[in-house]
Amino acid sequence: MPAAPRAAPERPTRRVGEDANARGRLTVTNAGTESDRDKGPSTAAMRRRRDKKMGRNQQAAPKLMREVIIPEAITVAELANRMAERSVTVIKMLMAQGTMATINDVIDADTAELIAAELGHTVKRVSDADVEEGLYDIPADDKAEDLTDRAPVVTIMGHVDHGKTSLLDAIREANVVSGEAGGITQHIGAYRVEKNGNKITFLDTPGHEAFTAMRARGAQATDIAVLVVAADDGVMPQTIESIKHAKAAGVPIIVAINKMDKPEANPTRVRTELLQHEVFVESMGGDVLDVEVSAKTRAGLDKLLETILLQAEVLELRVARDGRAEGLVIEAKLDRGRGAVATVLVQRGTLAIGDILVAGTEFARVRALINDKGEQVKEAGPSIPVEVLGFTGVPSAGDRFSVVETEARARRSHRISSARHP
Ligand code: GDP
C-alpha cells in the first residue's frame, strides 16, 4: 500500500550530523519539556546501570574511596579526575539531576559535593574564605622558607583631572628603556616598572570604579593606593571618595601632590585640607607618606617610586611562589582574531602555559601568556600581570581565578594540603 511508507516520515529521519546538532542544543529547559515518561525510566535505568557497574567494580577490585578536594567551581573532567571516576559517570549523574553538561563545563561546589558523596567519596570543601585568606594573608602554616617577596600592586586614585592618567603614563614612559622594541608598550590593564632592582606593579585603570567594582565582589587587587591631588586644586569630592575607599579596604595611602610645576601650586594647602579627612601626612605629624610630583615635567617621579617601595617594605609582602596559581581577572575582552582574552594578576603561585584555569564561570587552557611589554612568556609568578589566551568565554573583571590541577598535580597538592590541614 502506498499509504504505509508515507506514515513513517511523521518523525523525519535525521542524518547523523543533524542528530548531533540537536543533542548539542539540548538544554536544561528543553530537557525539562520532555515527558516524564520519557525521562523517568531512563533515569532509573541509569541508576541501576550505575549501581550494577559499581557492584561489578567492587568485585573486580575494591573501589578506592578518596578524599576529594572541591573548590568553589570545578570542571566535570577535573572532578572526575579527583575522584578517579570516569567523566561520563559524572555527566550521567548530572543528567539524572536534569543538568546537561560536557566534560569542560564548570559546576559549583554544592553540586560537585553531592556527586562525590553519592559515589562514596569524602569531601573537603575549599571555602571562599580559605581562598581569600590564601590571597592576601600568609596562611599561618605556609612554611617561611617557601615564601618569597613579591612586588607591591599599586592603584592610582583621585579626583578627575588631577592627573591620574598623566602620572601613570609618565611613570611608564620613564621606565621604558630607550631603544627597547622602539619603546612600544602593550596596554594590558597593568604594567610593571623597576626601581633600584625592585619591581612595582601598577594597575593602569585609573579611578576608583575598577577598585570599587572588585571590592564589591570581595576581591582586592591593591596593596597601596596612590592618592593624586592637584596642587592647584586641592582636595575635591572624588579625592574624599578615594580616601574612603582606600580606608574601607585597609589599603595604605601615599599622597602624590601633582602639578607642582604650576605657579599656583600650593602643596601646604593640600596637606592641610587632607587633615580634615583624617589623612595625616608626615609633615603634619602623621605617618602618611607624601611626595610632590609633576606628571608634566616628571619631577618627583623617582621619589614617588622610592616611597612606594618604602611603604611596601613595611607591608612585608611575602607569598608562596610555587604551586598552583590564584589571582584576579583585572581586564577581559573579546579580541578579534585572538578570541576571549583576559589580563590576570597572579597573586599566589605561578601560572604557566598549559595550566587549566577557572575564572568565574569561564574556563581556559592557557595557550599563551603575554606580558605588559607584549612579549610571550612561559610563566608568571606573584604580582605579575599577564594576558591569558585560551579562554572559552570572556570572564569579568574582578573574577577570581584559580588553576585547576591535573590529576598528577592534584595528588601532589592533596598531599600538601593534607599536611597543611592535618
Ligand atoms: P585624570 O582625569 O586624573 O586622569 O587627569 P589627566 O591625567 O587626564 O590630566 C588632566 C589634565 O591635567 C590634562 O590636561 C593634563 O595634561 C594635565 N596635567 C596632568 N598632570 C599635570 C602636571 O603635572 N602639570 C601640569 N601642568 N598639568 C598636568
Boltz pocket constraint, residues with backbone or C-beta under 6 A from the ligand:
constraints:
  - pocket:
      binder: B
      contacts: [[A, 158], [A, 159], [A, 160], [A, 161], [A, 162], [A, 163], [A, 164], [A, 165], [A, 166], [A, 167], [A, 206], [A, 258], [A, 259], [A, 260], [A, 261], [A, 262], [A, 293], [A, 294], [A, 295], [A, 296], [A, 297]]
      max_distance: 6.0
